[in-house]
Each structure stands twice: as structure tokens, then as C-alpha cells.
Amino acid sequence: MEHLKQVIKAYEKWVASNPEVVCDVETTTKWVSYFIAGRISNSSVVSELVYTLSNIMVLYNDRIIHNARQLTDAARPANDALENDDFLDVSGSKICYRLKVMLTTLEYCEVFLEISAKRVFGNRGKWIIIAVLQTMKALGRCFILMHSTERIITTPTLPTLNRRTFARKGNVSKSSGNNKSALNAQSYVYILKRSGRVVRRVEGAPPLQCRSFKLNEELNEKRREQVPKILIQAEYIYIAKPLIHLAAMGMFGQKSWKQYILALVMDLASINIYQRNRHLMTKRQQLILSHRCINLLLYIVRSPVYERYTQSKLNNFLTFATNSIPIFKILTEPLKEYIPHWQNTYYYLWST
């Protein structure tokens, strides 16, 4: 057991020291999942398992780098600390952060769980698993929305850390501070002996004129009251969309226009509310909204539009590409074979 702990600590130290190398390893692992597809028996399950594990590895490595960065920031004076990024900007309590980690893990695993449930329990079991997963995700997102200052929740719930940006910021900080941070580390932090927790000394606090002298709970409550209710309502519509869409599919069928139009209308209603109040949103929230607008294009690969319009045009394009440039046959033939499977498995896109 001690040997295992030492291995884990060594791995965490290596990840914290080499974020760019770790990013390359994770990308390679994801490409392996694409290569496996169709080349072995049960390839859909195996490739999805590899892809799921690679995403969970990304999440775990992000948390390692996140914790290492917190330790580094705590060891610096407040005015020398690295600028926060989206991953570190966790509004709300520790419960919200842990819930985000759980929801992100669930989002990474949901397709694998659905495929496995269909293989083991049949089509009925698959839809039961889907309903349970989407209900859990909706409840978790509602809890985060009610108990944090967020107006719009990302997918995945916990954004991935930009390793290259992080590395650049770290290099700039090292070059500007030289050995200053190393010399001051002892004077600005104190490590508790029993818990190992890092505590910043009074000397490492912000300048007097920058202090608010208010409790975090009071600040969060004030910020929460400033969030316009209309933006909260827009996010509730977006959160409720998967459950309402699932219910509509159960009532009208998977190929019905009613369930398709209902989901599209809810997406458009939520986005329209956000667009009309765009001036109240931060740049990061506006970027998330832009991604949601782009994701509307994926409705052309949802049923029933895919079967009636998109499928034939896509096949004609792939055939034209194959006949025009024969070397493209290496790519187009597998695409023709796997696109129906991918459309049926991935393109309901309730989470995006």
C-alpha cells in the first residue's frame, strides 16, 4: 500500500511539472479510441471505454495541476500570484465544486453507460439508464445554479484546464520573479503539521486598500442578488430541455417532428433570452453562449431531419469525394459505415 502511495505521489509530481507532455499523452489516448472503432469485436464498447477513461484521466490530471497551482499561488504574495483561469474560478461552496467534479465524471461516462446498458439489458434498459442519468444531471445543475453565482453552466460542468496557457503563465512568472518567490515561500506560507494544509501568513495578504474585510458568504450573497432573474430562468429552460425532450420522445416517438421541434424551440428560447441580456454577461459566459449557438447546427444530424434530408446529401457528398479523389476512399468508406452508428449514439446531444 505504501508503495502504491509513493507511485501516485510520483505521478502527481510528474503531471504538475509537465502539463504540456501530459496533454500530448491524453490526446494520443483519445486517438487510440478512434483507431479501435470497427477493428475488433465489441469495438463500440471498447472504443467508448478507452475514450471515457481518457476523459477521466484529463479530469484527474487537471485537478492535480489545479492543486499544484493553488499551492504555488499561496506561496507568493497576493500581487505576484498567477492570474486565475476558468478552471480555478469555482464560484460557490466546496459542495458545488465537488458536485461539479461528480457531474463532469458522469458526463464523461454517460455514453459508455448507455451503450453497455443496451448490450446487457436491451433497448428498454438503455432508455431507463438515459432517464436516470439526465435526471441526476438536471438536479445537480439546478443545485449549482441555486447555490452559486453562476448564470450559465458549461458542458462539461467543470471546464478543462488550458495546459499551454498555464505553462506560459508559469514561465512568465518565473522569469519575472527569478528567485524571489523561492526566497519568500517560507515567509508567506505555513504548512500545518497534522493536516498538511497550506495556510498563508498575514504578510502574504493583499494590500490594505484592496481588502474588503467582509466574509466570503456575504460577498457571494451580494453577487447572487445581483444576478438578473431572467438569466436564471433562461438557464433553467436549458437545464430542463433534456428531460422534456426525453418525455416527448417517449410520447411521440424518436422519429417524430414534435419532439424535434420542442427541443429546438426550448434551445432557441433560452439562447434568445441570453442574447437580449448579453450586456449583463461576462466574456467567458458570452463565449459559452456562442458555443451553444454553434451547437444549433447539429440539429441537422438529429432525427427526423437526418433520415429525411441530411443522410442522402451526406452520402452523395462522400460518393462525389470518393470518385473525384480516389485516395479519399480510405476515409470515406469507413465514414459511410460508421456515420449511422454515430448518429444514433451521439447526435441527440441533450447536454450541449
N, C-alpha and C positions, 0 to 999 in steps of 0.2 A: 504493500500500500504506500509506503514511504517512497519507494522507487517511482511509482506512478505519479505521486505528487511532484516529485522532482522533475519528471518528464514534462508534466503540464506547465510547471513554472518556467522551465527552459523554453518550451514552445511559446508561452505568452511573452517572454522576454524577446524572443526572436521576432515575433509578429510586431511588437511595439517598435522594434528597431528597424524593421524592413517593410514598411507598409506598401511600397510600390512592388516589391517582389511578391508579396502575398497576393496583391491584386492580379498579377500575371498568372499565378498558380490557380486562383479561383476562376479566372476566365478560361484557362485551359480545361479545367474540370467541367465547366458548362459545355464547352465544345465537344467533350467526350460524350456527353449525353445525346447530342445531336448525331454523332457518328454511330452510336449504338442503335438508334432507331431503325428498325427493319432488318437488322443484320443478325439477330438472334431470336430464339423463341421467347415469347412474352416480352418482346422488345419495348412495347409501350410502357409496361410497368417498370422494367429495369431502367430505361432511359429517364422516366419521370422520377424514379427513386434517386438516381445519380444527380439529376438537376435539383431535386429537393434538398439533398444533402449538401450540394454546393452552395445553395442559398443560405442554409442554416450555418454553414461554415463562414460565409460572409458576415452574417449577423454576429456570430461569436467573435470573429476577428475584429469587427467594428467595435464591439464592447471592450475588447482588450485594449485597442488603440485609444478608445474614448477614456477609459480609466487611466491609462498611462498619461494622456494629455491632461486630465484633471490633476494628477499628481505633479506634473510639470508646471501647470499654471499656479498651483498652490505654493510652489517653491519660489515663485517670482513675486516681486512687488506688484500691486494691482495694476499700475500703469504700464508694466512690462509684460503682462500676461498676453498670451496669444488671443487673437480675435475669435469669438465663438463662431461655430458653423451651425448648419441646420441640425445636424445630428446631436450636438451638445445643447441645443436650445430646447430644453424639455420643460414646457410650462406645466404648472400644476404640481401635485404632490408626488412622492415616491410611488404611491399606489398607481397613479396614472402612468408613470414610466414603466413599472413592471407590467401593467396591463398592455401597454404598447408593445413590449417585448413578446408577450404571450400572443397578442393578435397578429403580430408580424410573423411569428413562427407558424401560427395557424394558416395565414395566407400563403406562406411558402409550401405548406404541406397539403393544402386542400385538394389540389388536382390529383395528387398521388392517392389520397384517401378516397376520392370519388372513383378513380379507376380500380383501385383494389376492392372497394365495396361492390362495384358492378361485377367483378370477376368472381367474388366469393358469394354474394347474396343476390345477384341478378340486378335487373334494371330497377325494380322496386326498392331494393336496398340502397342502390346508388342515390335515388332521389330522397330517401329518408336521411341519408348522410348529408346530402347537399342542404336540405332544410335545416338540419341541426347546426351545421357549420355557419350558414348565413344568419341564423337566429343569434348564435353566440357572437358573431362579428358585429351585428347590428346593436346588440345590447352593450357590448364593450365600447363601441364608438359613441353611443349615447352617453355612457358613463363618463367618458373622456370629455365629451362636449359640455357636460353639465358641471364637471369638477375641475376644469382647466380654463385657460384663457384663449384657447384655440378657436378660430372661427371656421376653419376649413381643415379637414383631416386628410392626410396624404395616403396614398396606396403605393407600397406597403405603409402601415401605420407609423413605423419607425424608419425614416429615410436612411439610405445607405450613406456611409461616410465617404467623402471625396478624398481618396488617399493621396492623390498627386497634389491637390491644393494644400492638404495638411502638411505634406512633406516640404512644399515650397515655403509655407509659413514658418515651419520649424527651422529651415535653413536660414531664412531671413533673420529670425530671432537670434539664432546662434551667432551669425556673422556680426550683427549689430551690438550684441551684448558681450561678445568674446567670452571671457571667463568670469564676467560679473555675476551671472546667475549662479554659477557653481560656488563662488565665494560667499554669496549671500544666502544660499539654500539653508544653511544651518541656522541663520538668524531669523528667517521669515517663516519657518515651519517647525512643528514639533510633532514627533511620532509617539502616540500613546503606547506604552509598553504592553498592556494586556490585550487591547483590541487591534493594535497596529494602525489605528486610524490617524490620518494626517490632519493636523489642526494648524491653521495659520495664526501666527502671533499677531499681537496688536500692531507691531511695527510694519507688518505687511498689509495693513488695511488701506483702503483708498484715502486720498487727501481729505482733510476735514470738510472742505467746501463741497465735496462730492457725496458726502454721506447724507442719508435721508433720516436715520435714527427711527425708522419705522419697521415693524415686524413684517416678515415676508407675507404672512396671511393677510395683513391689512392692505399691502400693495396689490396682491393678487385679487382681493375682493374689489378694490377700486378699479382695477383694469377690467375685471369681469363685468362690472356695472356699466362700463363704457362701451361694451360690445353691443352694437345695434341688434335688436331682436329680429329684425328682418333677415340678417345674415345667419343667425342661428336657425331660423325657420328654413332657409334655403338648404342648410346642411342637413337638417332633419329630413327634408324631402329626399335628398341624395342618399341618406342612410337607409331610409325606408324602401327605396326603389327595389333592391334585390328581393325582399320579402313579398312585396306587392307583385313583382314580376313573376316570382315562383307561384304565387297563388293564382295569377292569371293563366299561367301555363297549365296548371292543374285543372282549371275550369274550362278553358277554351282550346287546349291542345298546344303542342310545341310548335306546330307549323301555322298557327292561327295569326292573322293580321292584328287581332285585338290585343294580344299580349305584346306584340312587337310595338304597336303604336303607343300603348300605355307606358312602356318603359322609355320610349323616345320622348314622349310628352313630359314625363317626370324629369328626365335629364335636361330637356330644354327649359323647363320651368325653373329648376334650380340654377342653371347657368344664367338665365335671364335676370334673376334676382341679383346674383352676384355682379353681373355686368352693369346693372343700373346703380350699384353701390360700390363700384370698383375703386372710387377715390377713398373709401374707408379701409381698404385692404393694404397690407404691406406688399413689398416687391415679391417676397417669397410666396405669399398667398396668391398674388396675381399670376405667378409662374405656374402654380398648381392649377389654377383656373384655366390657363392656356392649354395645359396638358389635357384637361377634361374636354375642352373644345375640340382638340385634335382627335381625341378618342371617339368623338361622334362619327368620324369617318368609318370606324369599324362596324357601324350598323349595316354597311353594305355586305358584310360577310355573316350576318345573322340570318337565321331562318325567320320568315319565308323568303326574304329578298334574295338570299344566296341561291336557293334552288330555282327561283323563277328568272333571275336576271344575271347575277354575278357569276354563277358557275359556268354557264355557257360561254360568256365573254372571256373569262379567265382561261378556260380550256382552249378557246380559239387563239388567244394571245400566246399561250405556251406552244401550241402547234405551229403557229407562224414563226416563233423564235427558233423552234427546232429545225424547221425547213429552211429558214434563211441562213442560220449559222449552225451547221451540224455539230460543232463542238459543244453547243449548249445542251445537247441531248443528255449529257452526263448529269446536268442539273434538272432539266425539265421533266424527264421521265420519273425520277423519284418524287418530284413535286406533284405531278399528276396523281400519283398513287397515294400520297400521304395527305394532300390538302383536304379531302373529305373527312379523314380521321381527325385532323387538327381542327377543322371547322366544327365538328360535332363535340370535340372535347374542350376546346379553349375559347371559342369565339362567342359564348354567351356573355362573358366579360361583365358579370354583375359587380365586380369590385372596382371597375375602372370608369 
